[in-house]
Amino acid sequence: MSFEVKIPLFEGPFDLLLFFIERDELDIYDIPISQITKNFLEYLKELEKLNIEVASEFILVAAKLMRIKAKMLLPRPQLDEEGNEIDPREELVKHLLEYKKYKSVLEELAGLESAQLQKEKRGNVIKEIKKLSETVNVESEMQHIDLYKLLKVYQKVLRRFEIESEKPTHNVVQYPFTIAQQKDFIMSKVMEKHRLSFTQVIEYSNEKIEVIYNFLAILELLQLQQIRLNLGEGYNNFWIEGLEKELVK
């Protein structure tokens, strides 16, 4: 017996985010970033399991969601010029509201287009067909082309090519690390040594991206109240200690 799994495809990443918000009845002005990031990444993983190619725009938005989540985990908030705290979700909320507005307008226009297509035009059909045939008369158009017009068209095409070639490109690199894996690694070292300094964590692997993953894992463990931090000696050094209830496990 075989089972068929169907995954709905969305037109873009913001279409998918709006689906999650409406499905779970979330407040678009106060998005639970951890929940919606988890749902977004799970959807992308399901697409990969079904061998469906994931568009780069989805991967880019996934990276932005993870960046927002990391910013919200940091203990020091960002402040604007007036000293007010900047919400890392502000730009995402703005884009979602704009997308929602344009989407509602497009749905209304699509309805009007459908209604218009069902109507039949009145008039002289033979005259209209003759007029259309004149507009697509290639031989007639070629008679009015000169060297100046050809050069102008060539210049426009070259300019368009230069604009397209100068557009920035995004290359997404998959790293062999995850926050969950680094959390397990940190907890295993804490349970082994009972007290671990951040400099020791760096000594296990001094690769820059792994140090960043380890730091984010420490922040998440701190938020989950599985560890505590004590300031240590040295520049930007601190000690990581496991809570008793976590060490007993």
N, C-alpha and C positions, 0 to 999 in steps of 0.2 A: 504494500500500500504506500503510495507516494503522497506527499503533502506539497501544496503550492503556496509559497509565501509571496505576498504582494506588498511592496513598499511604495507609498505615494511619492511621486517626484514633484518637487517644487521648482518654480521658475527662478528663484534666487535665494540667497541665504536669509535676506530679510523677510521673505515670504515664509520661510521655515520658522524663523523666530516669532513672527506674528501668530503662526499656527499654534506654537507652544503656549504663548501668552493667552490666546483666546481659549485654548483647550483646558488649561489649568486655572482659568479665570484669575490671572495675575494682574497686578497693578503695573501698567506700562511705565508709570513715573517712579516706581520703586521696585525695580526688577530684582528678584533673588538670583544674583549672578551665578552662584554656585550651582543652583538647580538647573537653570537654563543652559549653562555651559555643559553640564553632564548630559542633558537631553540632546543637545546639538552634536556632541562627540559620539554618543551612542548611535545616532542616526547615520553619521558618516561611516562608522564601523560596520553597520548593517549593509550599507551600499558596497563597501569593500568586500564583504563576505559574498555578496551576490555578483561580484566581478563587474560592478557598475562604476564607470570612470567618474571620479569626484572632480567637479570643476574647481579651478584655482581660486575663484571668488569665495567658494565655501571654505576652502582651507585658510584663506586670508582672514575671513571673519572668525573662524575658530581660533586662530592665533590672537586676534584682537580680544576675544572673550577671555582667553587664558591670561592675557596681559592685564585686563581689567581685574580679574580675580586675584592675580598676584599683587596688584596695587592696593586692593582692599584688605589684603592680609598684612601689609606693611604697617608697623606701629605708628609711623609718622605720616600724618595726612598732608597733602599738598594744599597750599594756601594761595589765594589770588592776591592782587595788588591791595585790596581793601582788608586783607587778613581773614577772609571767609574761607572755610574749607571747600575744596573743589571735589565734587563727586566724580570718581572715575567713570561712572556710568552715564554722565551727562551727554557726551557726544553720541553714544549708542542710542540713547532715548530720543535725541533730536533726529537722527537718521531714521529711526523706526517710525516716528510721527510723520515725517515727510513722506516716507514710503507708503504709509497707510493712507495719507491724504491723496497721493497720486493714484494709488491703487483703486480707491473708491471712485475717483473721477474716470479712470479707464473703464471700470465696470459699467458706469453710466453711459459712457460713449459707445461701448460695445453693444449695449442694449439699443441705443438709438440707431446704430449702424445696422443691426439685425432687423429692426422695424422698417428702416428705409429700404433695405434690400428686398423686402416682401412687397413693396409697392411697384407698380408698373408705370413707366414714364408715358406721358401722352405726347403726340406730335407726329410729324411726317417721318416714318421709319426710313424710307428710301433716301430722303434728304440727309438724315443723320448718318446713314451708312456711307453715303458719298463723301460727307465731310470728314469722317474718320479715315477713309481711304486716302484722302488728300494729305492728311497729317502724317501718314506713314509712307509717303512716296519718297523713297530713298534717292531715286534718280533726280527728282526735283530739288532735293536738299543739296546734293553734290554739286549742282550747277552754280550755287552761290558761295562755295568754299574757295577762299584764296589763301595765299601763303601766310598772310598776316594772321588770319583766323586759326590756321593750323599751329602757328608758333604760340599763340595765346593759349590754346588748349594744351599744347606740350608744356608750357610754363606752369599751368595750373596743376597738371599731373605730377610734374617734378616737385612742386611745392607740397602737394598732398603726400607724396612719398617721403619727403624730408620730415614732415610733421609726424607721420606714422613711425618712422625709424627712430625719432628722438623721444618717443614715449617711454616712460620708465617701465621696467619689467620687474616682476617679483619672482624670486627663486626660493622655494620652500625646501628646507633641508630637514630630513627626518633624523633626529638624534636617538641613540639607543638608550635613552633614559626616560623614566616617568616619575612623577611625584610620588606615586604609590610605592614604586620600587625603592626609591631613596628613603622614604619613611620607614620601610621595613629594615633597610640597611642601617639607618641611624639608631633605631630601637634595638637592633641586635647588638650594636657596638656599646650602647648604653647599658644593656643588660649584662654584657660581658665585662665591662670595666667599671660599671656603677657611676662613673664620673668621666665625662668626655669633654675636652676643650675643642673649640672651633678650629684652632690651628692643627689639632690632630686629625680632624675631619678632612682638612685640606691636604694633609700629608698622605692620606690614603689614595688620593688622586688629585693632582694639581691642574687637571684640564679645566679650562675656564667654564665651559658649559656645565660640567658635572658639579663644580663648586656652586654655581647658580642654582641648579636643581636641588642640591643638598641644603642650601640656605632656605629655599622656598619650602622644602619638606620640613625643616626645623620650625619655620613660622606656622605651618599648618598643624604640626604636632603640638605646638604651644597653644594654638587656638582650640584644639580638641582636648586640652588639659591632660595630655599624656606625658608631658615633660615640664620642667621648670628651668629657667636660665638664671645663672649667677654671673655677675661681672667678674672678669679675671684680670690678671696683669697683662700689660702689653697693648699694643695698638689694635683696637677693634676685636679684642679677644673676649670670649666668655665661656663659661662652663655649662654643659648640658647634663642635667640630672633627671633620672626617671622618677615619677611619682611612685609611692609604695604600692598602690593598687595595680599599677602597670607592671612593676617588677615581679609581683607575686604570680602573675599570669603564666 
